[in-house]
Amino acid sequence: MLRISNSEMRLTSQGYHFDKNGKKFVRVWTSLNFIKIQVKLQPHKDLHVIWMSGISFTNSWLEITFPYQNVEKCSVSWMAVENYIDDVLNNIWFV
């Protein structure tokens, strides 16, 4: 029998996310069960967030962790995950 335990988070992607409110540096971490999005806090700017569960702060990062079950299922699952991450990031901006 195959035994799969909770795997550790691994850095999957990083770069800048652009939207109508500007750009922000983002890291995406994944495990077998969860996705974690880290947004680099920008010094001397005010952070605005449309609040959701799973938000926390560490050093200079805003972190949002959620299970894959939060992502709507569709025929192309990676596209659904990408769209969900984009929607989450569109609800975060700096002024």
FENSULMO-V624814 format. One record per residue. N is the residue number from 1. RES is the residue in one letter. OMEGA is omega in radians with two decimals (NA if undefined). D_CENTER is the distance of its C-alpha to the mean C-alpha in Angstrom with 1 decimal. Layout:
{{N/RES/OMEGA/D_CENTER} {N/RES/OMEGA/D_CENTER}}
//
This chain:
{{1/M/3.12/33.0} {2/L/3.11/29.5} {3/R/3.11/27.7} {4/I/3.10/23.9} {5/S/3.05/22.4} {6/N/3.14/18.9} {7/S/3.12/17.7} {8/E/3.10/15.9} {9/M/3.09/12.4} {10/R/3.12/12.9} {11/L/-3.10/11.3} {12/T/-3.07/10.9} {13/S/3.02/10.2} {14/Q/3.14/10.4} {15/G/-3.12/11.9} {16/Y/3.03/12.3} {17/H/-3.14/10.9} {18/F/3.02/14.1} {19/D/-3.08/14.9} {20/K/-3.12/18.0} {21/N/3.14/17.1} {22/G/-3.13/16.9} {23/K/3.09/14.6} {24/K/3.12/12.0} {25/F/-2.99/11.1} {26/V/2.95/7.7} {27/R/3.09/7.2} {28/V/3.12/5.6} {29/W/3.11/7.7} {30/T/2.98/9.4} {31/S/3.13/12.6} {32/L/-3.03/15.0} {33/N/-2.96/13.7} {34/F/2.98/10.1} {35/I/3.06/6.6} {36/K/3.10/4.9} {37/I/3.05/2.4} {38/Q/3.09/5.7} {39/V/-3.14/7.6} {40/K/3.10/11.3} {41/L/-3.10/13.6} {42/Q/-3.11/16.5} {43/P/3.08/19.9} {44/H/3.07/22.4} {45/K/3.10/20.1} {46/D/3.11/19.2} {47/L/3.04/15.7} {48/H/-3.08/15.4} {49/V/2.92/12.9} {50/I/-2.91/13.6} {51/W/3.04/13.3} {52/M/3.13/11.7} {53/S/3.10/12.1} {54/G/-3.13/10.1} {55/I/3.04/9.8} {56/S/3.14/11.6} {57/F/3.02/12.9} {58/T/3.14/14.1} {59/N/-3.09/16.5} {60/S/-3.11/15.0} {61/W/2.90/11.3} {62/L/-3.11/9.3} {63/E/3.06/7.1} {64/I/-3.13/5.5} {65/T/3.12/6.8} {66/F/3.11/8.2} {67/P/3.10/10.9} {68/Y/-3.13/11.5} {69/Q/3.10/14.2} {70/N/-3.10/12.2} {71/V/3.12/11.9} {72/E/3.13/15.3} {73/K/3.02/17.6} {74/C/-3.06/19.3} {75/S/3.11/21.6} {76/V/-2.98/19.1} {77/S/-3.14/16.2} {78/W/3.11/14.1} {79/M/3.10/14.5} {80/A/3.11/13.4} {81/V/3.13/10.1} {82/E/3.11/9.8} {83/N/3.12/11.1} {84/Y/3.11/8.8} {85/I/3.11/5.6} {86/D/3.10/8.3} {87/D/3.12/9.6} {88/V/-3.10/6.8} {89/L/3.09/7.0} {90/N/3.12/10.7} {91/N/3.11/11.1} {92/I/3.08/10.6} {93/W/-3.14/13.6} {94/F/3.12/16.2} {95/V/NA/19.9}}
//
